Amino acid sequence: MRAAVIGASGYAGSEILRLLVAHPHLDVVLVTADSAQGALVGAHVPSLAGAYGDMRFASHADVFEADVDVVFLALPHGVSQDYVPRLRDQNRIVVDLGADYRLKDPLHYDQWYGAAHRTPELLSGAVYGLVERHRSKLAGAMLLAIPGCYPTASALALGPFVDEGWIAPTGIVVNALSGVSGAGRAPSDRLHFPRLHANAEAYGLLHHRHTIEIQEEIGAEVIFTPHLVPVSRGMLVTAYGRITAPHSSEDALALLRETYANDPFVVVTDEPPSLKDPLGSNMCLLSARVDERTGWLVVMSALDNLTKGAAGQAVQALNVSRGWDETLGVPLVGVAP
């Protein structure tokens, strides 16, 4: 298939380009970046020079005239709505890494994103691209809404316990640490080195946009607090829920292992995962404990926010939608140290 990557100069877009080099069924023929239009990909992202050194960024609008079968959209929230309707009218497969088609209730966009959804009629046709929880729904999908990094880590950790009624569906607490690449490539005061270095800070208190996405996906109420930490990439989530019946830590680990027994990108570990463990891979590492003294379940989740939290998940979901091996072009191993 011939592929286009729209918004390829950003961190998520350039990560898609990195992964597609190894994909046997996808050939990248168009890359766009309105902010870097005309620039060589290899000059803008030197790590890609070996594979894309002679390719130049085109305009986003060029995608409508391009001969492509699948379009990856790696754009800021709200921008995908300018492209998805026409691309779908052209019968292109659309893989949207933004938030524009993740939520099913259009009113949630007004409440959590501050603007009404402009194409609500397309929301019902979008399939949420968290493969481990929606594999069957993805078969044949033409509009794939790729989950956010925080919701991915949180839903994979909490989902099995909510689904099985292990924890109360209210009062769930999610604390998350993320590398700064999750904030995108654009510079800001918050990402300025003297402020960021040796620092950590919470943000989006009580109203972070991913709260509603987590809630929609697991069907439970959460209070979500993300934290920015001074690393380039990576994510570590620790989530807490009140258990509804007696269980042990061994029971919790067994439930996770049973749930994800056939999922190649989820590994359940006895010991808590670290933020660095999955870096460079599409893996999500999970662990859990039950504190019998206080009656709380503690679930931990680690992933690379640019891979399983964005680009890798996008390729994995596309693979499943086309009936390909879901591991094609997606790394099963990370980089250490």
Secondary structure as UniProt FT lines:
FT   STRAND          2..6
FT   TURN            7..9
FT   HELIX           11..20
FT   TURN            21..22
FT   TURN            24..25
FT   STRAND          27..32
FT   HELIX           34..36
FT   TURN            37..38
FT   HELIX           41..44
FT   HELIX           46..48
FT   HELIX           49..52
FT   TURN            53..54
FT   HELIX           60..64
FT   STRAND          70..73
FT   TURN            77..79
FT   HELIX           80..82
FT   HELIX           84..89
FT   TURN            90..91
FT   STRAND          93..96
FT   TURN            100..102
FT   HELIX           106..113
FT   HELIX           120..125
FT   STRAND          127..128
FT   HELIX           131..138
FT   TURN            139..140
FT   STRAND          143..145
FT   HELIX           149..163
FT   TURN            164..165
FT   STRAND          172..178
FT   HELIX           180..183
FT   HELIX           189..191
FT   HELIX           193..196
FT   TURN            197..198
FT   STRAND          201..202
FT   TURN            205..207
FT   HELIX           210..218
FT   STRAND          222..228
FT   STRAND          235..243
FT   HELIX           249..259
FT   TURN            260..262
FT   TURN            264..265
FT   STRAND          266..268
FT   TURN            275..280
FT   STRAND          284..291
FT   TURN            292..295
FT   STRAND          296..303
FT   TURN            305..306
FT   HELIX           307..311
FT   HELIX           312..322
FT   TURN            326..329
//
